[in-house]
């Protein structure tokens, strides 16, 4: 199983999206956790374009203004998301490996260092 976790510093630049697609496809990534997407919403075709030909489950937390935002994706053919949870600064997935039935929890966190 291969995971990709990074602070993408905004998903508004095509060069970042292109690189993200190359890494997900080229490295056969199974789980992605992106922080600081700086996006309020994602269209389904926008998400599918990140992983053409492969089915992923997606969950995101909207950005607050011009900061924050989390995007988590889990490859559906080998992993089943049994439950999604989200809070002000996190997205959590309870995941089951379809072959071994091993269950575990993935937590992706992003928030301000100093909140006033």
N, C-alpha and C positions, 0 to 999 in steps of 0.2 A: 504494500500500500504506500502510495506517494502523496504527500501533502505539500501545498504551497501556501505560505502565510506571509503577508507583507503589508506594509503601509504603502498604498499605491499613490498617495498624495493627489488624489483627484482622478476621476475617470473621464475627464473632458477632453483629453488630448489623444488623438488617433494613434500616435506613436506608442503610448502606454498600452492602449487596447491591443494594438498589433503585437507587441511584445508579450502581453499576457496570453493571447491566443497561441502564440508560438510555444511558449513554455508549457501551457496546459496540454496542447496536442503533442508536442515533441517529447515531453518527459512522461506522458501518459499519467497525468495527475488524477488522483481519485478524490481528493478533498481540497477545497480552496477556501481560505479565510482572508478577506481583504479588509483593511482598516482605512479610514479616511477616504471614502469614496467620493465625498462631497456631492452626493446625489440624493434627491428626495424620493425618486421612484425609478423602477426599471420596467421596460416593456418586455413581454415574453420573447419577442423576436430578437431583441437586443441581448438577452441572456443566452438564447440558443445560438446566436452567432459567435459567442465566446467558445462554445464547445460543439462545433458542427458534427452531426452524425452520432453524437453520444448524448444519452439522456442523463441529466443531472437534476437533483432537487435543489431548489433555491430558496433562500430566506434573506431578507435584508432589513436593516434598521436605517431609517432616513437620517440624513445629515441635519444638523441644526444650524441653519444659516449657511455660512461658508466654511464649515468645519465638521468633522465627524462623518458618520455613516459607516456601516458595516455590511459586507456581502459575504455570505457563506454558501458554498455549493458542495454537494455530495453526489458522487457517481452512483446512479441508481442500479446498475446491473450487478454490482458486488456488495453494495451497502444499502441498508434500508433505514431511513430516518423514522424512528418510532414516535418521536415527539420533538416539537420545536418549542423553545421558550425564548422570550426576549424581555429585556429590561431597558432601563434608560441608557446603559452603556455596554450591553452585551447581547449576543445571540448564542443560544445553547442548542445543541442537538443531541438527543439520545439516539445512538447509532447501533445497528446490529449487522454484523458480517453475515451475509446470506449463506456462506459455506460452512463456517464454524459455529454460527450462532453466538459468537462472542459479542457482548454488549458493552458499550462504553459511552462516555459523555465527552463531547467536544464543546469547548467554550472559547468564543472569540470576543475579546474585550477591546474597546477603544473609548477613551474619554479624556477630558481636559486634565492637565496636571494640577492646575489650580482653579477650582470652581468658586466663583464669588457668589 
